[in-house]
Amino acid sequence: MIGRRVVALGILLLALTVPAAAEKTDILILKNGDRVTGEIDHLEGGLLIYKTDNMGTLNVEWEDIDQLTSKNFFRVELKSGDLRYGSLVEPPHGQSLQVAEAAGNVLVPMADVAFVKPIYQKFWKRFDVQVDAGFSYTQANSATQLSASGQASYQVDRARGVLNFSSLLNDQDEVDATARHDVSLGYFHSLPGHKRSNWFVAAQLQSNQELGLQLRVLGAGGIGKHVMQNFRSDFLIATGIAVSEEYASSSTDKFTSTELLGHVEYTYSTYDFPKTNFTMMVNGYPSLSDWWRFRLEVSVSARREIISDFYVKVSPFESYDSDPPLEGAAENDWGVTTSLGWSY
């Protein structure tokens, strides 16, 4: 019952984030003099994703662009880690981007720009969404696996909120059905005066029958830093404190735990078609309440675009608990899911 509610809640929250089309009034000028009216979607991986009415969505090499202007509000990140916020006004010369900040215009060379992301005024347009689902069936032992996962992120000037959910259901003849579910909500805010650094708070609900965990309610907070960030790669490390309450399967007993949190995340992406994304996340939880307990969560995602905005994804995972809540339960739960997904 908990698993079905988690899946339904995750799908509903993600479905509500689908945005509407925007008016295309931005101006792109190429080095060869061509002028194109459209909408700046984002710059990432050295490619500007630019939407037009007549030519569809264009992938334009950043080095081929001479000027960009837009009345919309943008988050411009430089290769140095500096952040600029404002609309894009006409620069005094080519090969530069002029950001109209509240304190005045800031001129930056095109070659110094790493990322450009619009900060939309409309609420729904500030969301990035991806959702995927998978199903498999083996006739020999009537084994069925159903998986679903998704993410919705919301960006404002110097802060970002992220909602994640994932569910995995396994059923097989003559074997008890098992399920694992995870819903998390995080808030990340840049640290003033510290390049590529942020503070965060997060809340998480987890259930894993294989580990004897009926429910874990976790709250965490800490700081993180992007130690490497370029067109294709992003390497993030973070640390903090987590406090959780755990309920073992088939029990009403409650266990409270305080843990250190160590987080490592690496992402590598290519943005020309077919787009490819590889992400690995590792969360380690050395317990402060029980010195002999250690928890580990590892997830890997390899995603490849098959047609525009649709992709196939392979996701290995591993969960380890040296002292699971239910006596006699397995200490680790691992597996691989394959799914089809959509992103916006």
Secondary structure by P-SEA (a helix, b strand, c coil): caaaaaaaaaaaaaaaacccbbbbcbbbbcccccccbbbbccccccccbbbbccccccccccccccbbbbccccccccccccccbbbbcccccccbbbbbccccbbbbbcccccbbbbbcccccccbbbbbbcbbbbbcccbbbbbbbcbbbbbbcccbbbbbbbbbbbbbbccccccbbbbbbbbbbbbcccccccccccccbbbbbccccccbbbbbbccccccccccccbbbbbbccccccccccccccbbbbbbbbbbbbbbbbbbccccbbbbbbbbbbbbccccccbbbbbbbbbbbbbcccccbbbbbbbbbbbccccccccccccccccccccccc
